[in-house]
Amino acid sequence: MLGLGTLLPWSFFMTATMYFTSRLRDPTQISTDKPYDRSPTEASYNNVSPLCATVPVLIFTCLNSVLHHRIPQKFRIMGSLAVILVLFLITAIAVKIDMAAGPFFTLTMIKIVIINSFGAILQGSLFGMAGLLPAKYTTPIMSGQGLAGTFAAFSMICAIASGSALNDVAFGYFLTACVVIILAIMSYAILPKLEFYRYYNKRQSGNRLSDMYFIPVCCFLLFNLSDWAGRSLTAVCTWPGKDSKLVPIFMVARVIFVPLFMLCNVQPRYNLPVVFPHDAWFIVFMLLFAFSSGYLASLCMCFGPKLVAPHEAETAGAIMAFFLSLGLALGASFSFLFRAIV
Protein backbone atom coordinates (compact mmCIF):
# COMPACT_ATOMS: atom_id res chain seq x y z
CA MET A 1 0.00 0.00 0.00
CA LEU A 2 2.84 2.41 0.80
CA GLY A 3 4.53 1.58 -2.50
CA LEU A 4 1.25 2.24 -4.29
CA GLY A 5 0.99 5.60 -2.56
CA THR A 6 4.35 6.85 -3.86
CA LEU A 7 3.56 6.86 -7.60
CA LEU A 8 -0.23 6.94 -7.40
CA PRO A 9 -0.53 10.77 -7.22
CA TRP A 10 1.27 11.48 -10.48
CA SER A 11 -0.32 8.44 -12.14
CA PHE A 12 -3.77 9.81 -11.30
CA PHE A 13 -2.89 13.21 -12.73
CA MET A 14 -1.50 11.69 -15.94
CA THR A 15 -4.50 9.43 -16.45
CA ALA A 16 -6.90 12.36 -15.93
CA THR A 17 -5.46 14.29 -18.90
CA MET A 18 -8.84 14.24 -20.66
CA TYR A 19 -10.48 16.04 -17.72
CA PHE A 20 -7.75 18.67 -17.37
CA THR A 21 -7.62 19.49 -21.09
CA SER A 22 -11.42 19.77 -21.21
CA ARG A 23 -11.25 22.41 -18.46
CA LEU A 24 -8.64 24.32 -20.48
CA ARG A 25 -10.67 24.58 -23.69
CA ASP A 26 -11.67 28.01 -24.92
CA PRO A 27 -15.42 27.89 -25.76
CA THR A 28 -15.09 30.74 -28.23
CA GLN A 29 -12.78 28.64 -30.41
CA ILE A 30 -15.25 25.77 -30.77
CA SER A 31 -17.20 25.93 -34.03
CA THR A 32 -19.24 23.40 -35.93
CA ASP A 33 -18.15 24.59 -39.38
CA LYS A 34 -14.36 24.67 -39.02
CA PRO A 35 -11.66 22.61 -37.31
CA TYR A 36 -11.28 23.11 -33.58
CA ASP A 37 -8.25 25.20 -32.56
CA ARG A 38 -6.86 24.37 -29.14
CA SER A 39 -6.18 27.18 -26.70
CA PRO A 40 -2.54 27.87 -25.72
CA THR A 41 -3.03 26.40 -22.25
CA GLU A 42 -4.70 23.27 -23.60
CA ALA A 43 -2.04 22.82 -26.27
CA SER A 44 0.82 23.18 -23.80
CA TYR A 45 -0.65 21.07 -20.98
CA ASN A 46 0.91 17.77 -22.12
CA ASN A 47 4.32 19.44 -22.39
CA VAL A 48 4.33 21.61 -19.28
CA SER A 49 2.84 19.06 -16.87
CA PRO A 50 5.64 16.44 -17.29
CA LEU A 51 8.20 19.20 -16.84
CA CYS A 52 6.50 20.39 -13.64
CA ALA A 53 6.52 16.78 -12.44
CA THR A 54 10.04 15.60 -13.26
CA VAL A 55 12.09 18.64 -12.20
CA PRO A 56 10.74 18.69 -8.60
CA VAL A 57 11.25 14.92 -8.37
CA LEU A 58 14.91 15.33 -9.30
CA ILE A 59 15.48 18.25 -6.92
CA PHE A 60 13.67 16.82 -3.90
CA THR A 61 15.09 13.33 -4.35
CA CYS A 62 18.56 14.88 -4.07
CA LEU A 63 17.54 17.03 -1.10
CA ASN A 64 16.05 14.02 0.68
CA SER A 65 19.29 12.08 0.15
CA VAL A 66 21.30 14.88 1.75
CA LEU A 67 18.96 16.05 4.52
CA HIS A 68 17.19 12.85 5.59
CA HIS A 69 19.32 12.60 8.76
CA ARG A 70 18.10 16.02 9.91
CA ILE A 71 14.37 15.33 9.51
CA PRO A 72 12.70 12.39 11.31
CA GLN A 73 11.50 9.59 9.06
CA LYS A 74 7.98 9.64 10.50
CA PHE A 75 7.64 13.37 9.82
CA ARG A 76 8.84 12.97 6.23
CA ILE A 77 6.50 10.07 5.39
CA MET A 78 3.38 11.15 7.27
CA GLY A 79 3.87 14.79 6.30
CA SER A 80 4.23 13.92 2.61
CA LEU A 81 1.15 11.69 2.64
CA ALA A 82 -0.86 14.38 4.45
CA VAL A 83 0.11 17.07 1.92
CA ILE A 84 -0.72 14.76 -1.00
CA LEU A 85 -4.10 13.95 0.57
CA VAL A 86 -4.94 17.64 1.02
CA LEU A 87 -4.00 18.40 -2.60
CA PHE A 88 -6.20 15.59 -3.90
CA LEU A 89 -9.08 16.89 -1.79
CA ILE A 90 -8.52 20.35 -3.29
CA THR A 91 -8.44 18.81 -6.77
CA ALA A 92 -11.71 16.97 -6.12
CA ILE A 93 -13.38 20.14 -4.80
CA ALA A 94 -12.06 22.16 -7.76
CA VAL A 95 -14.02 19.86 -10.08
CA LYS A 96 -17.22 21.50 -8.83
CA ILE A 97 -15.89 25.07 -9.08
CA ASP A 98 -16.06 27.06 -12.32
CA MET A 99 -12.73 28.63 -13.15
CA ALA A 100 -11.19 30.36 -16.16
CA ALA A 101 -8.65 28.41 -18.19
CA GLY A 102 -5.66 30.55 -17.17
CA PRO A 103 -6.09 30.35 -13.37
CA PHE A 104 -7.07 26.68 -13.62
CA PHE A 105 -3.91 25.91 -15.61
CA THR A 106 -1.74 27.76 -13.07
CA LEU A 107 -3.41 26.04 -10.11
CA THR A 108 -3.02 22.63 -11.74
CA MET A 109 0.70 23.15 -12.43
CA ILE A 110 1.26 24.29 -8.84
CA LYS A 111 -0.49 21.16 -7.57
CA ILE A 112 1.62 18.97 -9.86
CA VAL A 113 4.83 20.58 -8.59
CA ILE A 114 3.86 20.20 -4.93
CA ILE A 115 2.51 16.66 -5.27
CA ASN A 116 5.62 15.42 -7.07
CA SER A 117 7.93 17.23 -4.65
CA PHE A 118 6.39 15.49 -1.66
CA GLY A 119 6.05 12.29 -3.68
CA ALA A 120 9.83 12.31 -4.19
CA ILE A 121 10.39 12.79 -0.45
CA LEU A 122 7.92 9.99 0.26
CA GLN A 123 9.57 7.62 -2.21
CA GLY A 124 13.09 8.29 -0.94
CA SER A 125 12.00 7.93 2.68
CA LEU A 126 10.19 4.65 2.03
CA PHE A 127 13.20 3.12 0.29
CA GLY A 128 15.36 4.37 3.15
CA MET A 129 13.00 2.68 5.60
CA ALA A 130 13.05 -0.50 3.50
CA GLY A 131 16.84 -0.41 3.70
CA LEU A 132 16.55 -1.09 7.44
CA LEU A 133 14.64 -4.30 6.72
CA PRO A 134 15.67 -7.51 4.92
CA ALA A 135 15.81 -7.25 1.13
CA LYS A 136 12.58 -9.20 0.64
CA TYR A 137 10.56 -6.30 2.10
CA THR A 138 11.69 -3.97 -0.70
CA THR A 139 9.82 -6.11 -3.26
CA PRO A 140 6.30 -5.13 -2.05
CA ILE A 141 7.21 -1.44 -2.40
CA MET A 142 8.44 -2.01 -5.95
CA SER A 143 5.31 -4.02 -6.75
CA GLY A 144 3.09 -1.28 -5.33
CA GLN A 145 4.81 1.31 -7.49
CA GLY A 146 4.35 -0.87 -10.56
CA LEU A 147 0.67 -1.23 -9.72
CA ALA A 148 0.10 2.53 -9.40
CA GLY A 149 -0.30 3.22 -13.12
CA THR A 150 -2.53 0.19 -13.62
CA PHE A 151 -4.72 1.13 -10.67
CA ALA A 152 -5.08 4.73 -11.91
CA ALA A 153 -6.06 3.57 -15.41
CA PHE A 154 -8.51 0.99 -14.03
CA SER A 155 -10.09 3.62 -11.77
CA MET A 156 -10.57 6.00 -14.69
CA ILE A 157 -12.08 3.24 -16.86
CA CYS A 158 -14.54 2.33 -14.10
CA ALA A 159 -15.46 5.99 -13.60
CA ILE A 160 -16.07 6.50 -17.33
CA ALA A 161 -18.06 3.25 -17.52
CA SER A 162 -20.46 4.65 -14.94
CA GLY A 163 -21.91 6.82 -17.71
CA SER A 164 -21.81 10.01 -15.64
CA ALA A 165 -20.83 13.46 -16.88
CA LEU A 166 -17.11 14.15 -17.17
CA ASN A 167 -17.03 16.39 -14.09
CA ASP A 168 -18.82 13.76 -12.00
CA VAL A 169 -16.43 11.12 -13.31
CA ALA A 170 -13.43 13.27 -12.32
CA PHE A 171 -14.91 13.98 -8.89
CA GLY A 172 -15.32 10.28 -8.08
CA TYR A 173 -11.93 9.53 -9.61
CA PHE A 174 -10.05 11.98 -7.37
CA LEU A 175 -12.01 10.87 -4.30
CA THR A 176 -10.79 7.33 -5.04
CA ALA A 177 -7.23 8.65 -4.88
CA CYS A 178 -8.02 10.24 -1.51
CA VAL A 179 -9.23 6.89 -0.18
CA VAL A 180 -6.02 5.17 -1.31
CA ILE A 181 -3.84 7.85 0.33
CA ILE A 182 -5.82 7.49 3.57
CA LEU A 183 -5.21 3.73 3.46
CA ALA A 184 -1.49 4.40 2.93
CA ILE A 185 -1.47 6.69 5.99
CA MET A 186 -3.20 4.00 8.04
CA SER A 187 -0.70 1.40 6.82
CA TYR A 188 2.25 3.48 7.94
CA ALA A 189 0.57 4.25 11.27
CA ILE A 190 0.17 0.50 11.90
CA LEU A 191 3.72 -0.35 10.83
CA PRO A 192 5.51 0.62 14.10
CA LYS A 193 3.15 -1.70 15.99
CA LEU A 194 4.32 -4.75 14.05
CA GLU A 195 6.83 -6.93 15.87
CA PHE A 196 9.16 -7.51 12.92
CA TYR A 197 9.43 -3.77 12.19
CA ARG A 198 10.20 -2.93 15.83
CA TYR A 199 12.86 -5.65 15.86
CA TYR A 200 14.76 -4.41 12.80
CA ASN A 201 14.28 -0.75 13.70
CA LYS A 202 15.64 -1.35 17.21
CA ARG A 203 18.60 -3.26 15.81
CA GLN A 204 19.37 -0.42 13.41
CA SER A 205 19.14 2.07 16.28
CA GLY A 206 21.63 -0.06 18.15
CA ASN A 207 23.96 -0.04 15.16
CA ARG A 208 23.68 3.74 14.93
CA LEU A 209 24.49 4.00 18.64
CA SER A 210 27.54 1.80 18.15
CA ASP A 211 28.68 3.89 15.18
CA MET A 212 28.18 7.05 17.20
CA TYR A 213 30.39 5.89 20.09
CA PHE A 214 33.00 3.90 18.16
CA ILE A 215 35.39 6.76 17.36
CA PRO A 216 35.30 8.54 20.74
CA VAL A 217 35.64 5.25 22.64
CA CYS A 218 37.98 3.16 20.47
CA CYS A 219 40.07 5.94 18.95
CA PHE A 220 40.35 8.46 21.78
CA LEU A 221 39.38 6.93 25.12
CA LEU A 222 41.24 3.64 24.63
CA PHE A 223 44.26 5.41 23.16
CA ASN A 224 44.58 7.86 26.03
CA LEU A 225 44.01 5.21 28.71
CA SER A 226 46.59 2.87 27.15
CA ASP A 227 49.04 5.72 26.60
CA TRP A 228 48.61 6.76 30.24
CA ALA A 229 49.14 3.16 31.38
CA GLY A 230 52.36 2.93 29.35
CA ARG A 231 53.69 6.21 30.74
CA SER A 232 52.77 5.23 34.30
CA LEU A 233 54.47 1.83 34.03
CA THR A 234 57.88 3.49 33.77
CA ALA A 235 57.49 4.54 37.41
CA VAL A 236 58.01 0.91 38.46
CA CYS A 237 59.68 -0.64 35.40
CA THR A 238 62.34 0.82 33.11
CA TRP A 239 63.19 -2.28 31.07
CA PRO A 240 65.28 -2.65 28.93
CA GLY A 241 67.52 0.03 30.52
CA LYS A 242 69.05 3.27 29.31
CA ASP A 243 72.07 1.66 27.63
CA SER A 244 70.13 -1.07 25.83
CA LYS A 245 70.02 -1.18 22.03
CA LEU A 246 66.48 -2.57 22.22
CA VAL A 247 64.89 0.84 22.85
CA PRO A 248 65.68 2.28 19.38
CA ILE A 249 64.82 -1.10 17.82
CA PHE A 250 61.42 -1.07 19.50
CA MET A 251 60.88 2.53 18.40
CA VAL A 252 61.59 1.71 14.75
CA ALA A 253 59.52 -1.49 14.97
CA ARG A 254 56.42 0.58 15.80
CA VAL A 255 56.29 1.61 12.13
CA ILE A 256 54.53 -1.73 11.55
CA PHE A 257 51.39 -0.18 13.04
CA VAL A 258 51.01 2.09 9.98
CA PRO A 259 50.22 -0.71 7.48
CA LEU A 260 48.27 -2.61 10.14
CA PHE A 261 45.88 0.31 10.65
CA MET A 262 45.65 0.89 6.89
CA LEU A 263 44.56 -2.73 6.37
CA CYS A 264 41.80 -2.48 8.99
CA ASN A 265 38.18 -1.87 8.02
CA VAL A 266 38.62 1.86 7.43
CA GLN A 267 35.86 3.31 5.26
CA PRO A 268 35.65 4.70 2.67
CA ARG A 269 38.58 3.05 0.91
CA TYR A 270 39.47 2.87 -2.78
CA ASN A 271 42.79 1.06 -3.21
CA LEU A 272 43.88 -1.29 -0.45
CA PRO A 273 41.96 -4.45 0.51
CA VAL A 274 40.56 -5.04 4.00
CA VAL A 275 42.75 -7.67 5.65
CA PHE A 276 41.38 -7.21 9.19
CA PRO A 277 37.60 -6.82 8.69
CA HIS A 278 36.53 -7.13 12.33
CA ASP A 279 36.71 -4.01 14.49
CA ALA A 280 38.28 -6.09 17.25
CA TRP A 281 41.53 -6.08 15.26
CA PHE A 282 41.52 -2.29 15.19
CA ILE A 283 40.95 -2.16 18.95
CA VAL A 284 43.82 -4.59 19.64
CA PHE A 285 46.17 -2.64 17.38
CA MET A 286 45.11 0.63 19.02
CA LEU A 287 45.79 -0.73 22.52
CA LEU A 288 49.27 -1.98 21.56
CA PHE A 289 50.04 1.17 19.60
CA ALA A 290 49.02 3.51 22.42
CA PHE A 291 50.67 1.49 25.20
CA SER A 292 53.98 1.20 23.33
CA SER A 293 53.82 4.90 22.47
CA GLY A 294 53.39 5.93 26.09
CA TYR A 295 55.93 3.46 27.47
CA LEU A 296 58.72 4.08 24.93
CA ALA A 297 58.20 7.86 24.86
CA SER A 298 58.39 7.96 28.63
CA LEU A 299 61.55 5.81 28.63
CA CYS A 300 63.20 8.13 26.11
CA MET A 301 62.29 11.23 28.10
CA CYS A 302 63.65 9.57 31.27
CA PHE A 303 66.86 8.20 29.77
CA GLY A 304 67.77 11.01 27.33
CA PRO A 305 68.91 13.66 29.83
CA LYS A 306 70.89 10.99 31.72
CA LEU A 307 73.00 10.17 28.65
CA VAL A 308 74.56 13.65 28.44
CA ALA A 309 76.66 15.74 30.78
CA PRO A 310 74.74 17.12 33.78
CA HIS A 311 75.01 20.72 32.57
CA GLU A 312 73.44 19.70 29.23
CA ALA A 313 70.55 17.74 30.73
CA GLU A 314 68.12 20.66 30.61
CA THR A 315 68.99 21.38 26.98
CA ALA A 316 68.63 17.70 26.10
CA GLY A 317 65.19 17.58 27.71
CA ALA A 318 64.05 20.67 25.78
CA ILE A 319 65.38 19.27 22.49
CA MET A 320 63.65 15.94 23.09
CA ALA A 321 60.36 17.73 23.79
CA PHE A 322 60.82 19.61 20.50
CA PHE A 323 61.38 16.41 18.53
CA LEU A 324 58.43 14.78 20.28
CA SER A 325 56.22 17.63 19.03
CA LEU A 326 57.87 17.47 15.60
CA GLY A 327 57.04 13.78 15.39
CA LEU A 328 53.38 14.49 16.13
CA ALA A 329 53.30 17.20 13.46
CA LEU A 330 54.97 14.96 10.86
CA GLY A 331 52.58 12.14 11.71
CA ALA A 332 49.60 14.43 11.15
CA SER A 333 51.09 15.61 7.84
CA PHE A 334 51.74 12.09 6.55
CA SER A 335 48.17 11.12 7.40
CA PHE A 336 47.03 12.81 4.17
CA LEU A 337 49.33 10.55 2.16
CA PHE A 338 48.20 7.42 3.99
CA ARG A 339 44.54 8.40 3.54
CA ALA A 340 45.11 8.73 -0.22
CA ILE A 341 46.82 5.33 -0.33
CA VAL A 342 43.90 3.65 1.41
C-alpha positions as CSV (number, residue, x, y, z in Angstrom):
1,M,0.0,0.0,0.0
2,L,2.8,2.4,0.8
3,G,4.5,1.6,-2.5
4,L,1.2,2.2,-4.3
5,G,1.0,5.6,-2.6
6,T,4.3,6.9,-3.9
7,L,3.6,6.9,-7.6
8,L,-0.2,6.9,-7.4
9,P,-0.5,10.8,-7.2
10,W,1.3,11.5,-10.5
11,S,-0.3,8.4,-12.1
12,F,-3.8,9.8,-11.3
13,F,-2.9,13.2,-12.7
14,M,-1.5,11.7,-15.9
15,T,-4.5,9.4,-16.4
16,A,-6.9,12.4,-15.9
17,T,-5.5,14.3,-18.9
18,M,-8.8,14.2,-20.7
19,Y,-10.5,16.0,-17.7
20,F,-7.8,18.7,-17.4
21,T,-7.6,19.5,-21.1
22,S,-11.4,19.8,-21.2
23,R,-11.2,22.4,-18.5
24,L,-8.6,24.3,-20.5
25,R,-10.7,24.6,-23.7
26,D,-11.7,28.0,-24.9
27,P,-15.4,27.9,-25.8
28,T,-15.1,30.7,-28.2
29,Q,-12.8,28.6,-30.4
30,I,-15.3,25.8,-30.8
31,S,-17.2,25.9,-34.0
32,T,-19.2,23.4,-35.9
33,D,-18.2,24.6,-39.4
34,K,-14.4,24.7,-39.0
35,P,-11.7,22.6,-37.3
36,Y,-11.3,23.1,-33.6
37,D,-8.3,25.2,-32.6
38,R,-6.9,24.4,-29.1
39,S,-6.2,27.2,-26.7
40,P,-2.5,27.9,-25.7
41,T,-3.0,26.4,-22.2
42,E,-4.7,23.3,-23.6
43,A,-2.0,22.8,-26.3
44,S,0.8,23.2,-23.8
45,Y,-0.7,21.1,-21.0
46,N,0.9,17.8,-22.1
47,N,4.3,19.4,-22.4
48,V,4.3,21.6,-19.3
49,S,2.8,19.1,-16.9
50,P,5.6,16.4,-17.3
51,L,8.2,19.2,-16.8
52,C,6.5,20.4,-13.6
53,A,6.5,16.8,-12.4
54,T,10.0,15.6,-13.3
55,V,12.1,18.6,-12.2
56,P,10.7,18.7,-8.6
57,V,11.2,14.9,-8.4
58,L,14.9,15.3,-9.3
59,I,15.5,18.2,-6.9
60,F,13.7,16.8,-3.9
61,T,15.1,13.3,-4.3
62,C,18.6,14.9,-4.1
63,L,17.5,17.0,-1.1
64,N,16.1,14.0,0.7
65,S,19.3,12.1,0.2
66,V,21.3,14.9,1.7
67,L,19.0,16.1,4.5
68,H,17.2,12.9,5.6
69,H,19.3,12.6,8.8
70,R,18.1,16.0,9.9
71,I,14.4,15.3,9.5
72,P,12.7,12.4,11.3
73,Q,11.5,9.6,9.1
74,K,8.0,9.6,10.5
75,F,7.6,13.4,9.8
76,R,8.8,13.0,6.2
77,I,6.5,10.1,5.4
78,M,3.4,11.2,7.3
79,G,3.9,14.8,6.3
80,S,4.2,13.9,2.6
81,L,1.2,11.7,2.6
82,A,-0.9,14.4,4.5
83,V,0.1,17.1,1.9
84,I,-0.7,14.8,-1.0
85,L,-4.1,13.9,0.6
86,V,-4.9,17.6,1.0
87,L,-4.0,18.4,-2.6
88,F,-6.2,15.6,-3.9
89,L,-9.1,16.9,-1.8
90,I,-8.5,20.4,-3.3
91,T,-8.4,18.8,-6.8
92,A,-11.7,17.0,-6.1
93,I,-13.4,20.1,-4.8
94,A,-12.1,22.2,-7.8
95,V,-14.0,19.9,-10.1
96,K,-17.2,21.5,-8.8
97,I,-15.9,25.1,-9.1
98,D,-16.1,27.1,-12.3
99,M,-12.7,28.6,-13.2
100,A,-11.2,30.4,-16.2
101,A,-8.7,28.4,-18.2
102,G,-5.7,30.6,-17.2
103,P,-6.1,30.4,-13.4
104,F,-7.1,26.7,-13.6
105,F,-3.9,25.9,-15.6
106,T,-1.7,27.8,-13.1
107,L,-3.4,26.0,-10.1
108,T,-3.0,22.6,-11.7
109,M,0.7,23.1,-12.4
110,I,1.3,24.3,-8.8
111,K,-0.5,21.2,-7.6
112,I,1.6,19.0,-9.9
113,V,4.8,20.6,-8.6
114,I,3.9,20.2,-4.9
115,I,2.5,16.7,-5.3
116,N,5.6,15.4,-7.1
117,S,7.9,17.2,-4.6
118,F,6.4,15.5,-1.7
119,G,6.0,12.3,-3.7
120,A,9.8,12.3,-4.2
121,I,10.4,12.8,-0.4
122,L,7.9,10.0,0.3
123,Q,9.6,7.6,-2.2
124,G,13.1,8.3,-0.9
125,S,12.0,7.9,2.7
126,L,10.2,4.6,2.0
127,F,13.2,3.1,0.3
128,G,15.4,4.4,3.1
129,M,13.0,2.7,5.6
130,A,13.1,-0.5,3.5
131,G,16.8,-0.4,3.7
132,L,16.5,-1.1,7.4
133,L,14.6,-4.3,6.7
134,P,15.7,-7.5,4.9
135,A,15.8,-7.3,1.1
136,K,12.6,-9.2,0.6
137,Y,10.6,-6.3,2.1
138,T,11.7,-4.0,-0.7
139,T,9.8,-6.1,-3.3
140,P,6.3,-5.1,-2.1
141,I,7.2,-1.4,-2.4
142,M,8.4,-2.0,-5.9
143,S,5.3,-4.0,-6.8
144,G,3.1,-1.3,-5.3
145,Q,4.8,1.3,-7.5
146,G,4.4,-0.9,-10.6
147,L,0.7,-1.2,-9.7
148,A,0.1,2.5,-9.4
149,G,-0.3,3.2,-13.1
150,T,-2.5,0.2,-13.6
151,F,-4.7,1.1,-10.7
152,A,-5.1,4.7,-11.9
153,A,-6.1,3.6,-15.4
154,F,-8.5,1.0,-14.0
155,S,-10.1,3.6,-11.8
156,M,-10.6,6.0,-14.7
157,I,-12.1,3.2,-16.9
158,C,-14.5,2.3,-14.1
159,A,-15.5,6.0,-13.6
160,I,-16.1,6.5,-17.3
161,A,-18.1,3.3,-17.5
162,S,-20.5,4.6,-14.9
163,G,-21.9,6.8,-17.7
164,S,-21.8,10.0,-15.6
165,A,-20.8,13.5,-16.9
166,L,-17.1,14.1,-17.2
167,N,-17.0,16.4,-14.1
168,D,-18.8,13.8,-12.0
169,V,-16.4,11.1,-13.3
170,A,-13.4,13.3,-12.3
171,F,-14.9,14.0,-8.9
172,G,-15.3,10.3,-8.1
173,Y,-11.9,9.5,-9.6
174,F,-10.1,12.0,-7.4
175,L,-12.0,10.9,-4.3
176,T,-10.8,7.3,-5.0
177,A,-7.2,8.7,-4.9
178,C,-8.0,10.2,-1.5
179,V,-9.2,6.9,-0.2
180,V,-6.0,5.2,-1.3
181,I,-3.8,7.8,0.3
182,I,-5.8,7.5,3.6
183,L,-5.2,3.7,3.5
184,A,-1.5,4.4,2.9
185,I,-1.5,6.7,6.0
186,M,-3.2,4.0,8.0
187,S,-0.7,1.4,6.8
188,Y,2.2,3.5,7.9
189,A,0.6,4.2,11.3
190,I,0.2,0.5,11.9
191,L,3.7,-0.4,10.8
192,P,5.5,0.6,14.1
193,K,3.2,-1.7,16.0
194,L,4.3,-4.8,14.0
195,E,6.8,-6.9,15.9
196,F,9.2,-7.5,12.9
197,Y,9.4,-3.8,12.2
198,R,10.2,-2.9,15.8
199,Y,12.9,-5.6,15.9
200,Y,14.8,-4.4,12.8
201,N,14.3,-0.8,13.7
202,K,15.6,-1.4,17.2
203,R,18.6,-3.3,15.8
204,Q,19.4,-0.4,13.4
205,S,19.1,2.1,16.3
206,G,21.6,-0.1,18.2
207,N,24.0,0.0,15.2
208,R,23.7,3.7,14.9
209,L,24.5,4.0,18.6
210,S,27.5,1.8,18.1
211,D,28.7,3.9,15.2
212,M,28.2,7.1,17.2
213,Y,30.4,5.9,20.1
214,F,33.0,3.9,18.2
215,I,35.4,6.8,17.4
216,P,35.3,8.5,20.7
217,V,35.6,5.2,22.6
218,C,38.0,3.2,20.5
219,C,40.1,5.9,19.0
220,F,40.4,8.5,21.8
221,L,39.4,6.9,25.1
222,L,41.2,3.6,24.6
223,F,44.3,5.4,23.2
224,N,44.6,7.9,26.0
225,L,44.0,5.2,28.7
226,S,46.6,2.9,27.1
227,D,49.0,5.7,26.6
228,W,48.6,6.8,30.2
229,A,49.1,3.2,31.4
230,G,52.4,2.9,29.3
231,R,53.7,6.2,30.7
232,S,52.8,5.2,34.3
233,L,54.5,1.8,34.0
234,T,57.9,3.5,33.8
235,A,57.5,4.5,37.4
236,V,58.0,0.9,38.5
237,C,59.7,-0.6,35.4
238,T,62.3,0.8,33.1
239,W,63.2,-2.3,31.1
240,P,65.3,-2.6,28.9
241,G,67.5,0.0,30.5
242,K,69.0,3.3,29.3
243,D,72.1,1.7,27.6
244,S,70.1,-1.1,25.8
245,K,70.0,-1.2,22.0
246,L,66.5,-2.6,22.2
247,V,64.9,0.8,22.9
248,P,65.7,2.3,19.4
249,I,64.8,-1.1,17.8
250,F,61.4,-1.1,19.5
251,M,60.9,2.5,18.4
252,V,61.6,1.7,14.8
253,A,59.5,-1.5,15.0
254,R,56.4,0.6,15.8
255,V,56.3,1.6,12.1
256,I,54.5,-1.7,11.6
257,F,51.4,-0.2,13.0
258,V,51.0,2.1,10.0
259,P,50.2,-0.7,7.5
260,L,48.3,-2.6,10.1
261,F,45.9,0.3,10.6
262,M,45.7,0.9,6.9
263,L,44.6,-2.7,6.4
264,C,41.8,-2.5,9.0
265,N,38.2,-1.9,8.0
266,V,38.6,1.9,7.4
267,Q,35.9,3.3,5.3
268,P,35.6,4.7,2.7
269,R,38.6,3.1,0.9
270,Y,39.5,2.9,-2.8
271,N,42.8,1.1,-3.2
272,L,43.9,-1.3,-0.4
273,P,42.0,-4.5,0.5
274,V,40.6,-5.0,4.0
275,V,42.8,-7.7,5.7
276,F,41.4,-7.2,9.2
277,P,37.6,-6.8,8.7
278,H,36.5,-7.1,12.3
279,D,36.7,-4.0,14.5
280,A,38.3,-6.1,17.3
281,W,41.5,-6.1,15.3
282,F,41.5,-2.3,15.2
283,I,40.9,-2.2,18.9
284,V,43.8,-4.6,19.6
285,F,46.2,-2.6,17.4
286,M,45.1,0.6,19.0
287,L,45.8,-0.7,22.5
288,L,49.3,-2.0,21.6
289,F,50.0,1.2,19.6
290,A,49.0,3.5,22.4
291,F,50.7,1.5,25.2
292,S,54.0,1.2,23.3
293,S,53.8,4.9,22.5
294,G,53.4,5.9,26.1
295,Y,55.9,3.5,27.5
296,L,58.7,4.1,24.9
297,A,58.2,7.9,24.9
298,S,58.4,8.0,28.6
299,L,61.5,5.8,28.6
300,C,63.2,8.1,26.1
301,M,62.3,11.2,28.1
302,C,63.6,9.6,31.3
303,F,66.9,8.2,29.8
304,G,67.8,11.0,27.3
305,P,68.9,13.7,29.8
306,K,70.9,11.0,31.7
307,L,73.0,10.2,28.6
308,V,74.6,13.7,28.4
309,A,76.7,15.7,30.8
310,P,74.7,17.1,33.8
311,H,75.0,20.7,32.6
312,E,73.4,19.7,29.2
313,A,70.6,17.7,30.7
314,E,68.1,20.7,30.6
315,T,69.0,21.4,27.0
316,A,68.6,17.7,26.1
317,G,65.2,17.6,27.7
318,A,64.1,20.7,25.8
319,I,65.4,19.3,22.5
320,M,63.6,15.9,23.1
321,A,60.4,17.7,23.8
322,F,60.8,19.6,20.5
323,F,61.4,16.4,18.5
324,L,58.4,14.8,20.3
325,S,56.2,17.6,19.0
326,L,57.9,17.5,15.6
327,G,57.0,13.8,15.4
328,L,53.4,14.5,16.1
329,A,53.3,17.2,13.5
330,L,55.0,15.0,10.9
331,G,52.6,12.1,11.7
332,A,49.6,14.4,11.1
333,S,51.1,15.6,7.8
334,F,51.7,12.1,6.6
335,S,48.2,11.1,7.4
336,F,47.0,12.8,4.2
337,L,49.3,10.5,2.2
338,F,48.2,7.4,4.0
339,R,44.5,8.4,3.5
340,A,45.1,8.7,-0.2
341,I,46.8,5.3,-0.3
342,V,43.9,3.7,1.4
